[in-house]
Structure formats: C-alpha cells, structure tokens
C-alpha cells in the first residue's frame, strides 16, 4: 500500500528550528487561550445580547465540542497533504473566525463564528506537534515539545486573567478582535519561517466514510460527557448510546477500508498506547483539581475573587518554569524518569492540597499549588515526546491530533468527575442533595473537597504505574532488537 511521503525537509533546506518553534507556539497559545478566555466575558455577552444563562454557555461549549470532533480528521489530513499546509490553513481560519466573533451582533452569529474559529484551532493544533517533531533532532525534541506543552497550559490558565483585564477596559468583542492582528502576523511569519511540505509521489486516499462517522461520534460523546455534570438524564444516556454506536460503526469501517482515517493497528504499539493513557489520566486530574480550587479558595477560605485569581496564577507560572526545564532534562537523561518523577510530585501535591484546612495561610496554599503544577510541568513535556517519538514520520499528524483529543477529553472528564465527586460526597454526608457550598458548614465542603482530590490522585498513581510498565516494555524491546 503506498504511503504518504514525509513532509520533512532535507537538513540543508531546513529553516531555523527555533523560529519554526516560535511560529508554532504563537498559534498554539492563541488557540488554547480562546478555549478559556471566553468564560470571564460570558456575563457581559449575556447582557448585551439579551439571552439566558443556559444559552450563552454555548459560546464556550461549542469551541471545545468542535475541536474535539474535528481534531483527528485534521491530523490525518496533515499526514496526507502536509502538516504545514494544514497548520497555516488553521491559522487563517482561526483568524477569520476571531474577526467574525468580534463582529457578531446576535447569539446565533456568535456561535457560528465560534465554530469557524474552533475549526481553525483544531486544524492548527492537530499538526503543531508534528511540525515541531520533524523540525528538531531527537536530542532536542524534549525541550522543544516541552515549550509547546508549556504554552498550551499557559493559554488555558491565562485565559480568565487576560479576558478579565480586557473586559474591564474594553467591550467583550475585544477578546476576539485582539486575535486578528496576531493571527495575521503569525500567518505571514509562517510563510517565511515554516518548512515546505514535500510533494508526495503517490498519496493515499482520504477516508471520507471514517471522517463522516468519527466527527459526530466524538461530538456526541463529548457533549454527553460535559453535560453529565448537571446530572444523569435519559437524554444524556441516549446520547452516550448513540455516540457509542457511531464509534463502533467507525471501527468497523476502519477495519475494512484500504486507507483508513485511523490505522487502528497503531494502538497495538504498547509504548504509544501506554503513554497516551497516562496522559489521559493526568489531564483528568488537571481538569478536576483546577475546577475545584477556585471554590476552595473563595467559598471555604473566604478569599475574594481577585485574590483567588492572583493565587491561581501560581499554577501557570510554575508550569512555565518547570515545563521547558523538564523537556531539557528529558533530552539529557531520557523521558521515562522525568515522567515518573513528575507524576509522583503531582500526586504528592494533590494529596497535600486536598488535606488543606479552610484556615490555611495563603502562602502555604500557593506553595502547594505550585508543587502540583511543577509535577505536571515535569511530566507533560517528556510524555509528549514519548508519544510523538513512538510513531513513524507518516503518523506524526495523527499522533499530534491524539494528544490534542486526549487533552480535551481528559479536561472534560475531570470537570465532570470533579463536580460529581465533590457534591456527591457532600450529599452523602449531609443526607440530602447538595449542589453548592453550604454557608456555615465549611467542614462539609472540605470533606467533599478532600474526597475528590483523593480519588483524582488515584488516577495519577495508576498513570505512574503505566509509565513504569512502559519503561519495562521499552527495555524489553531494546533487548529483543
């Protein structure tokens, strides 16, 4: 069966790898920033557009939903037609969507523009790690992917802070319009700095049937998963069933077509699957802990929203410091040990934060949150390198899109799971349904908070076991070779 030829350029024609990284990081930061920046502006949007709270939430939800549904398709298109071409198309589409968002005068128009914007983000982020992986030699790959991972986390965490600053000074449209000049610059710089995709001699056919099935399957499953935080309903169970049926149909199609959208055999690659599963478990914990921490700071501890927001900046700051350092360390000693140590540090941080009382000093809280973030920062860069380094060049687009998909799914599952664990345990202890903080009963919240964190840390520890198993498997493969 003919294979798509790698889009990597020859060493002599390869552009400056650090400029390539800068270009990719710029777009990566913008796209992940827009997954969280909107939330702080939703009240202002609701007032000006004259819609209900349930309706305005779609402005935020649709972005993640479409990214999740489209990212695998764009990853495969990158492998077939060139990762740089798809990345640049994503930058252009994201910039256009940002402009349309800023010009929207009604909720339907805004949601439609967010769909355009999220398609661009999915197109770019599905191929960003593949471009970086090809641009850097193996001995520098960990550091480069660490920088990408750091800016992914920074984008997600800085969204509320940057959005709050913009909305406090300018109309809500500013959170979208600020992307337009940045996107134009990123696209223009990319034309000069990014490597050219090689022209394949013979190209595989695109699996249209698989794409038609996988997008609605993931869209349905992701929507049902995010909605379960509001409670289990018959409608949500039906959606889960529909998503499962579509996913099963997709698998059946992929096993029969000659050029599948996803070569399912890649999951028989033990190193790829184990490291990807570990990533999922880590991001479930990230989603759950980062959802619950603001409630702990404001409800249990009584800090103002501004103080709580300032305290939470310890998380992206710690990741910004440790992420690149973790990548550089993995280039020197290998990726497995930094992953294992990072997960261990993260687990210790989760346990210590979950045990905090309502009277804990702010400095102690900030220090322990920074410890948690340092663990994830140390883990993510080497883990990304392990995932991307375990596949062939022709599968880098798919591997990169799987990283993005696992990140979205993990965060979503963490948000849903964290909410369910917190209020479920509080309800069990109170003997009644509890769906919010109960004034005058901080011990009830702290019990649920600690329970949720202890459950989340169990997943991180399972990830550490999987990392150790991957280390053993890799050692055996080397001996067999």
C-alpha positions in Angstrom: 0.0 0.0 0.0 1.5 3.4 -0.9 2.5 5.6 1.9 2.4 9.4 2.1 5.9 10.8 1.9 7.2 12.7 4.9 6.8 16.4 4.8 10.2 17.0 6.5 12.7 19.0 4.5 16.3 17.9 4.0 18.8 19.2 6.6 20.3 21.6 4.1 16.8 23.1 3.3 15.6 23.0 6.9 14.8 26.5 8.2 15.8 27.7 11.7 14.1 25.3 14.1 13.7 27.8 16.9 11.9 30.2 14.5 9.7 27.3 13.5 9.0 26.7 17.2 8.2 30.3 17.9 5.7 30.4 15.0 4.0 27.2 16.2 3.9 28.4 19.8 2.3 31.7 18.9 -0.7 30.0 17.3 -0.8 27.3 19.9 -1.1 29.9 22.7 -3.8 31.8 20.9 -5.9 28.7 20.2 -5.7 27.3 23.8 -6.2 30.8 25.2 -9.5 31.1 23.4 -10.7 27.8 25.0 -10.8 29.6 28.4 -10.8 33.4 27.8 -14.5 33.5 26.9 -15.8 32.3 30.3 -15.0 35.6 32.1 -16.8 37.6 29.4 -20.0 35.5 29.4 -22.0 37.7 31.8 -21.2 40.8 29.6 -22.2 38.9 26.5 -25.4 37.7 28.1 -26.4 41.2 29.0 -25.6 42.8 25.6 -27.1 40.0 23.5 -30.2 39.7 25.7 -30.1 35.9 26.1 -30.4 33.4 29.0 -27.5 31.9 31.0 -28.1 28.4 29.6 -27.9 29.8 26.0 -24.8 31.9 26.5 -22.9 28.9 27.8 -22.9 27.6 24.2 -20.4 30.3 23.2 -17.8 28.5 25.4 -19.0 24.9 25.0 -19.2 24.8 21.2 -15.5 25.7 20.9 -14.4 22.6 22.8 -17.0 20.4 21.2 -16.0 21.2 17.6 -12.2 21.0 18.5 -12.8 17.5 19.9 -14.9 16.3 16.9 -12.5 17.7 14.2 -9.0 17.3 15.6 -8.5 13.7 14.4 -9.7 14.4 10.9 -7.3 17.4 10.6 -4.5 15.3 11.9 -4.9 12.7 9.2 -5.3 15.4 6.6 -1.9 16.7 7.8 -0.3 13.4 7.3 -1.7 13.1 3.7 -1.5 16.7 2.4 1.2 18.3 4.6 1.2 19.3 8.2 2.5 22.9 7.4 -0.3 23.4 4.8 -2.9 22.3 7.3 -1.4 24.4 10.1 -1.3 27.5 8.0 -4.9 26.9 6.9 -5.8 26.6 10.6 -4.2 29.9 11.4 -6.1 31.6 8.6 -9.4 30.0 9.6 -8.9 30.8 13.3 -8.1 34.5 12.4 -11.2 34.7 10.2 -13.3 33.2 12.9 -12.0 35.6 15.5 -12.9 38.5 13.3 -16.4 37.1 12.8 -16.8 36.7 16.5 -15.9 40.3 17.1 -18.4 41.5 14.6 -21.2 39.3 15.7 -24.4 41.1 16.8 -26.5 38.1 17.8 -26.0 34.8 19.7 -26.6 32.6 16.6 -24.0 34.6 14.7 -21.5 34.4 17.5 -21.9 30.7 17.9 -21.5 30.2 14.2 -18.3 32.3 14.3 -17.0 30.3 17.2 -17.5 27.1 15.1 -15.3 28.7 12.4 -12.7 29.7 15.0 -12.7 26.3 16.6 -12.2 24.5 13.2 -9.2 26.7 12.7 -7.8 25.9 16.1 -8.4 22.1 15.6 -6.7 22.3 12.2 -3.6 24.1 13.7 -3.2 22.2 17.0 -3.7 18.8 15.3 -0.5 19.4 13.3 1.7 21.7 15.6 3.5 18.9 17.4 4.2 17.0 14.2 5.8 20.1 12.7 8.0 20.6 15.8 8.9 16.9 16.0 10.1 17.0 12.4 12.0 20.3 12.9 14.1 19.2 15.9 16.6 16.4 16.2 15.8 13.7 18.7 18.3 15.0 21.3 16.5 18.4 21.4 12.9 17.2 20.9 12.0 17.0 24.5 12.9 20.7 25.1 11.0 21.8 22.1 7.9 19.8 22.9 8.2 21.0 26.5 7.9 24.6 25.3 4.8 23.7 23.2 3.3 22.0 26.2 4.0 24.9 28.5 2.3 27.4 26.2 -0.7 25.0 25.9 -1.0 25.1 29.7 -0.3 28.8 29.8 -3.0 29.5 27.2 -5.6 27.5 29.2 -4.7 29.1 32.5 -4.1 32.7 31.4 -7.4 32.9 29.6 -9.5 34.1 32.6 -6.8 36.6 33.7 -6.3 38.2 30.3 -10.0 38.1 29.5 -10.9 39.8 32.7 -8.4 42.6 32.0 -9.7 43.2 28.5 -13.4 43.1 29.5 -12.7 45.5 32.4 -11.4 48.1 29.9 -12.9 47.3 26.5 -16.2 45.8 25.2 -16.4 42.0 25.2 -15.6 41.9 21.4 -12.0 42.8 22.3 -11.3 39.2 23.5 -11.8 38.1 19.9 -10.6 41.0 17.9 -7.2 41.0 19.6 -6.5 37.7 17.8 -6.9 39.2 14.4 -3.6 41.2 14.1 -1.7 38.4 16.0 -3.2 35.8 13.6 -2.2 37.9 10.5 1.3 38.2 11.8 1.5 34.5 12.7 0.4 33.6 9.2 2.8 36.0 7.4 5.7 34.8 9.6 4.8 31.2 8.9 5.0 31.8 5.1 8.7 32.8 5.6 9.7 30.5 8.5 7.9 27.2 8.3 9.4 24.4 6.2 7.8 23.5 2.9 5.8 20.3 2.8 7.4 17.7 0.4 5.2 16.8 -2.5 4.3 13.1 -2.3 4.9 10.9 -5.4 1.7 8.9 -4.6 -0.8 9.8 -2.0 -3.3 7.6 -0.1 -7.0 8.3 -0.5 -8.7 10.2 2.3 -11.1 8.0 4.3 -14.3 10.1 3.9 -16.6 7.5 5.4 -14.4 7.3 8.5 -14.4 11.1 8.9 -18.2 11.2 8.5 -18.6 8.7 11.3 -15.9 9.8 13.8 -16.8 13.5 13.9 -20.4 13.1 15.0 -19.3 10.1 17.3 -16.9 12.3 19.2 -19.2 15.3 19.1 -22.0 13.3 20.7 -19.8 11.6 23.3 -18.1 14.8 24.2 -21.3 16.7 24.6 -22.9 14.0 26.7 -19.8 13.8 28.9 -19.7 17.5 29.5 -23.5 17.6 30.2 -23.3 14.8 32.8 -22.0 17.3 35.4 -25.6 18.6 35.5 -26.9 15.2 36.3 -27.7 11.9 34.6 -30.8 12.1 32.5 -32.4 9.7 30.0 -31.5 12.1 27.2 -27.8 12.1 28.1 -27.8 8.3 28.3 -29.4 8.1 24.8 -26.7 10.5 23.5 -24.0 8.3 25.1 -25.6 5.2 23.4 -25.7 7.0 20.0 -22.1 8.0 20.3 -21.1 4.5 21.2 -22.9 3.1 18.2 -21.3 5.6 15.9 -17.9 4.8 17.3 -18.5 1.1 16.8 -19.5 1.7 13.2 -16.4 3.8 12.7 -14.2 1.0 14.0 -16.0 -1.5 11.6 -15.3 0.8 8.7 -11.7 1.4 9.6 -11.0 -2.3 9.7 -12.3 -2.7 6.1 -11.0 0.3 4.1 -7.6 0.2 2.4 -6.6 3.7 3.6 -8.2 4.2 7.0 -8.5 7.6 8.7 -7.0 6.0 11.8 -4.8 3.0 11.4 -6.1 1.1 14.5 -3.0 -1.1 14.5 -1.1 1.9 15.9 -2.8 1.2 19.3 -1.0 -2.2 19.3 2.1 -0.1 19.8 2.4 -0.6 23.5 4.6 2.4 24.1 2.2 4.7 22.2 -0.9 3.4 24.0 0.5 3.3 27.5 1.9 6.9 27.3 -1.3 8.2 25.8 -3.4 6.6 28.5 -1.1 8.1 31.1 -1.6 11.5 29.6 -5.4 11.0 29.8 -5.3 10.1 33.5 -3.1 13.2 34.2 -5.4 15.6 32.4 -8.4 14.1 34.2 -6.7 15.1 37.4 -5.8 18.5 36.0 -9.4 19.2 34.9 -10.8 18.2 38.3 -8.3 20.0 40.5 -8.3 23.2 38.6 -12.2 23.2 38.6 -12.4 22.7 42.4 -9.6 25.0 43.6 -11.4 28.3 42.9 -14.3 27.1 45.0 -12.0 26.1 47.8 -10.3 29.5 47.8 -13.4 31.6 47.6 -16.1 29.5 49.4 -14.1 27.6 52.1 -11.3 30.1 52.7 -13.3 33.3 52.0 -10.8 35.0 49.7 -12.1 37.5 47.2 -12.3 36.6 43.5 -9.3 38.9 42.8 -7.2 37.3 45.5 -8.2 33.8 44.4 -7.4 34.6 40.8 -4.0 36.0 41.8 -3.2 32.9 43.9 -4.2 30.6 41.0 -1.5 32.2 38.8 0.9 30.1 40.7 -0.1 27.2 38.5 0.8 28.6 35.1 3.9 30.3 36.5 5.2 27.1 37.9 4.5 25.3 34.7 6.2 28.0 32.7 9.3 27.5 34.7 9.3 23.7 35.1 7.9 22.7 31.6 10.9 23.7 29.5 13.3 22.5 32.2 11.5 19.1 32.2 11.9 18.9 28.4 15.6 19.8 28.6 16.1 17.2 31.3 14.5 14.5 29.2 16.9 15.4 26.4 19.8 14.6 28.7 18.6 11.5 30.6 15.6 10.2 28.6 11.9 10.8 29.0 10.8 8.0 31.2 12.3 9.0 34.6 11.1 12.7 34.3 7.6 11.4 33.6 7.7 9.1 36.6 9.1 11.7 38.9 6.7 14.3 37.6 3.7 12.1 38.3 4.9 11.3 41.8 5.4 15.0 42.6 2.0 15.8 41.2 0.4 13.0 43.3 2.1 14.3 46.5 0.9 17.9 45.6 -2.7 16.7 45.1 -2.8 14.9 48.4 -1.3 17.9 50.3 -3.7 20.4 48.7 -6.7 18.1 49.3 -5.8 18.0 53.0 -5.6 21.8 53.4 -8.0 23.3 56.1 -10.1 26.4 55.5 -7.7 28.3 57.8 -4.5 27.5 55.8 -2.3 30.6 55.2 -2.4 31.8 51.6 1.4 31.4 51.2 1.0 27.7 52.1 -1.8 27.2 49.6 0.1 29.0 46.8 3.2 26.9 47.5 1.4 23.6 47.4 -0.5 24.6 44.2 2.9 25.4 42.7 4.1 22.0 43.7 1.2 20.4 41.9 1.9 22.4 38.8 5.6 21.6 38.9 4.7 17.9 38.8 2.5 18.3 35.8 5.1 20.6 34.1 7.8 18.0 34.7 5.5 15.2 33.3 3.9 16.8 30.2 7.0 17.6 28.1 8.7 14.2 28.3 5.3 12.4 28.0 4.6 14.3 24.7 8.0 13.4 23.5 7.4 9.7 24.3 4.0 9.7 22.4 5.4 11.6 19.4 8.6 9.6 19.3 6.8 6.2 19.3 5.3 6.5 15.8 6.7 6.9 12.3 7.0 10.1 10.4 3.9 9.4 8.4 1.8 9.2 11.5 3.0 12.3 13.3 -0.1 14.3 12.3 -2.4 11.5 13.8 -0.2 11.3 17.0 -0.4 15.1 17.4 -4.1 15.1 17.0 -4.5 12.3 19.5 -2.5 14.4 22.0 -5.0 17.3 21.5 -8.0 15.0 21.7 -6.8 13.3 24.9 -6.2 16.7 26.4 -9.7 17.9 25.6 -11.3 14.6 26.7 -9.3 14.4 29.9 -10.1 18.0 31.0 -13.8 17.4 30.2 -13.9 14.2 32.2 -12.0 15.9 35.0 -14.5 18.8 35.2 -17.4 16.3 35.2 -15.8 13.9 37.6 -14.6 16.6 40.0 -18.1 18.1 40.2 -19.7 14.7 40.7 -17.2 13.6 43.4 -17.4 16.8 45.3 -21.2 17.2 45.5 -21.9 13.5 45.5 -19.8 13.1 48.7 -21.2 16.2 50.3 -24.7 14.9 49.6 -23.9 11.5 51.1 -22.6 13.1 54.3 -25.4 15.6 54.6 -28.2 13.1 53.9 -29.7 15.4 51.3 -29.0 16.7 47.8 -26.2 19.3 47.9 -25.3 21.2 44.7 -23.4 24.2 46.1 -21.4 25.4 49.0 -23.5 25.3 52.2 -22.9 28.6 54.2 -21.9 27.9 57.8 -20.8 24.3 57.1 -17.2 24.6 55.7 -16.4 21.1 57.1 -18.9 19.6 54.7 -17.3 21.2 51.7 -13.8 20.3 52.9 -14.8 16.7 53.3 -16.1 16.6 49.7 -13.0 18.5 48.5 -10.6 16.1 50.2 -12.5 13.1 48.9 -12.5 14.3 45.3 -8.8 15.0 45.4 -8.0 11.6 46.9 -9.9 9.9 44.1 -8.2 12.0 41.4 -4.8 11.2 42.9 -5.6 7.5 42.5 -5.7 8.0 38.7 -2.4 9.8 38.7 -0.8 6.9 40.6 -2.2 4.5 38.0 -0.6 6.7 35.4 2.7 6.3 37.3 2.3 2.5 37.2 1.7 2.7 33.5 4.8 4.8 33.0 6.8 2.2 34.8 5.3 -0.5 32.7 6.2 1.4 29.6 9.8 1.7 30.8 9.9 -2.1 31.2 8.4 -2.6 27.8 10.9 -0.3 26.1 13.7 -2.1 27.8 12.5 -5.5 26.6 12.1 -4.1 23.1 15.7 -2.9 23.1 16.9 -6.3 24.3 14.9 -8.1 21.6 16.3 -5.8 18.9 
